[in-house]
Amino acid sequence: MPARRLQPVPAAGPDTKTPRKTTTRRSVAKAADEGTQLELLLVLRNRLAKAIDDKATPPRDLSSLSRRLMEVSREIQALERQEAEDADQTDHGDDAFDPSTV
């Protein structure tokens, strides 16, 4: 019987209970056409990080790329926080019934 290879589990995003979708192989154009705003930002963040790490990126571009990376990261955090708050507000299925609220 051949050995089975283990697959890594994606890391969970901050303040989330489910693993974050991996977006490293998705193009920015495809994410813009087919994905959510959060998915687009995640792909864009990864693309910016690759450009910053690329030795062929001109030094004059590093400042603006870094600034935009930080902006995108803040937008991702804000969207994830908002999604977590929305999920908390709509998840009331297990609350005890209180007849006085009717």
N, C-alpha and C positions, 0 to 999 in steps of 0.2 A: 504494500500500500504506500503510494507516494506521500511525502510530507506536505501538508498544506501550509501555504504562506500566510502569515498574519498581515492584515491590512491595518494601517494606522487610522485612528479615529480623529476626525477634525476637532480642533480645539473649540471649546464653547466661547462664544463672544461674551463680553462683559454684560452682566445683569440679564443673561439669558439662560434658559433651562435646556435648550436644545443646541446641538452642535451647529456652528455656522457653516453654510454651504461653501464649498471650495470654489473659488472663482479664478484660480491662477491660469487655467487653460482657455478661458473665454476671452474673446476679443472685446475691445471697448465698443466697437460698432455693433456687435451682436448683443451685448448687454444693453446698449441704448435702444435697440430695436425690440428686444424680447424680454428684458429683465425689469425688475422693479428699480426704483430710485436707489435703494440700498445696494442692490446687486451692481448697479452701474458704478456707484461710488467705490465699492470694494475692488472692482476690476480697475478702475481709474487709479486708485491708491497703489495697487500692485504695479501698474504700468509706470507710474511716476517713480516708485522705489527702484524699479529696474533701470530706468533712465539715469537716476542719480548714481547708482552703483556702476553703471557702464563706464569703463575707462575712456571710451570714445566720445563721451558727452563733453562738449566744450566747457571749460571752467566758468566762462561768463554766464552759462545757463544754469549753473548749480544753485545760485541764490533764488531765482524765480521758481525753479522746480521744487526746491526745499520748502519755500513759502507756500506753494500750492499744495504740496503734500500735507503740510500741517493743517491747512484749511479743509482739505478733503477729510482728514482724520477727525477733525472737530465735527464736521457735518455727519460723518458716520456715527460718532458717539451720540450726537443729538437725535438722530433717527432711531438708533437702537434704544435709547432711553425712552423716546416717545412710544415705540412699539411695546416696550416692557410695561409702560404705564397704561397703554390701551388694553393690553392683555390682562393686567391686574383689575382694571375697571369693569371688564366684560366677563370675568370669571367669577360669577356668583352662584354657580350651580349647587354648591354644597352648603350654602347658608341655611340655617334653621328657619323655618317658617314662623313669622311673627304676625299674628292676626291683627294686631293693633296698627300695622302699617297699611292696611287695606282701607 
